[in-house]
């Protein structure tokens, strides 16, 4: 028999929502059930929103014109190939093997294309569902990761459910799961990295405390050096995978490395270690060894198709080496030269684009990216609407979730300054790693949809803020705070339902599409 867990609040302070929560979670059997059921329901909702009509439109959407064709040729050849001029139409029509077999100059690492190619190999390269299957699977899995990350941070089923549920219904996450671009895969590996770091923080903190208790000295001069940190190794592998999708994963690797060093230092100071600053340096060097080499190994492994073939871009270009550089195998020297070209492209990219949006605009949601727009008259191409059909795909986030998430992030920063909570620090670190570096390139051609990597941290900040409101922050009663949270969540669901046709490219009347242009810059 199991015993019920007594409520944490005195009876006079408990609301109807508190009673309902206790009825679901206070009993250990109910808690075990909802630990599985809550993430299963949220993930199922995310899967439906991402997979339904995934193959529509049967057209190369936005930068799918690059990634889909490059992914298929890389899957077949081991490297991206050039294509004949005007190959998009023939590819969409099902003539998918007309690539020329000559290495193509691409400016992102291979892992994202490998994953897109896997979906195409499974369902066929002539299927638009196949093009986007991997993006949808990884996008759905990211929702589950957000739940697991939030649950590890807070050990709260309701908070984790709210955070992952908001991510599941947000348009930015939905759209980047329904088109074959790289940013959805990047987001998956970014969240995976931070989840591993959260697991590492809990494990290493407990181990350090246990080791210090076992020592006789009240204030030891030096603390133990922790080598057995499997979650840190896993975080390095995940950050390496993120970097193998897009180089912005490097910022994540640097951020979690810095976070590990700082939190190790603070833990040693709290443990009473006399030489805690130098002790943290010693542990920091070990953390570097655990984190960075595995990340480099994963990154290089993603290039194996290029390394073990001869047709890739620059693969057969002789690269001279002198001194110690001469001891590096020539394929690696050539790969380094290729990376220098890639770097030159990225730092010099300033091509005008009508949907370009510098990073300072992102918090304001000024210029979302229109990825697809098509219009048919009534009766044309199967249009069943009497006034004609408009199909659009906009990568705009749910405006309510987005703006509230930005405000909540500022609130979380203030809360962190006040209470120094490591959980707040980790969320803010993720937000900084996925946003701040883009501010360094104000002239570069970048887009609002890059913020999908920020979104998990925004919804986590929002979930923390909503929890404080539900507890009666600012002098309000718990009942009032919980009512505000419930109303806010209902509004988020209603707004997502209103926007979903414009995220999924469903046929709608033109006037309905116009209702979504709340700002002139959203057209």
Beta strands, then each sheet from edge to edge (+ up, - down):
strand 1: 370-376
strand 2: 389-394
sheet 1: 1+ 2-
end
